[in-house]
Amino acid sequence: MIGVNTAVILPAQGLCFAVASNLAKFVVGKLILEGRVRRGFIGISAQAVPLPPKWLNTLQLETKGGILIQGVEQDGPAASAGLRAGDVIVQFEGKPLDSIDALHKALDEHTIGRSLNLWVLRDGGLKSVAVRPGELR
């Protein structure tokens, strides 16, 4: 098995959306053992963006892209940590981040309630920000 269909749009010639079989296996295992899947969240809306070569060279970043924060949920973990719209997340706990998927994978059940270190680009420089993810409900 390669994947599991999660949605089908019949009028679009049967266009289907699926998740990878290893993700389905993980979710089923958690549901059987614990009755739910716990995920962390930081309360942002964001998009992946490429970083200008000038920044990559000047700041010696390990990634070619980052996650541009477009909005911060009021009273959420990101707001409490001082993150703001316009910040670009480039590292999560010392690991480069260049996609929303990478951030989602990093925010697993083990991150909930722990203080974690993010590196963000702000005002032309790198800034370390400690954020404590909440539990996604």
Secondary structure as UniProt FT lines:
FT   STRAND          3..9
FT   HELIX           10..12
FT   TURN            13..14
FT   STRAND          15..20
FT   HELIX           21..34
FT   STRAND          40..41
FT   STRAND          44..50
FT   HELIX           53..59
FT   STRAND          65..72
FT   TURN            74..75
FT   HELIX           77..81
FT   TURN            85..86
FT   STRAND          88..92
FT   TURN            93..94
FT   STRAND          95..96
FT   HELIX           100..106
FT   HELIX           109..111
FT   TURN            112..113
FT   STRAND          116..122
FT   TURN            123..124
FT   STRAND          125..131
FT   STRAND          134..135
//
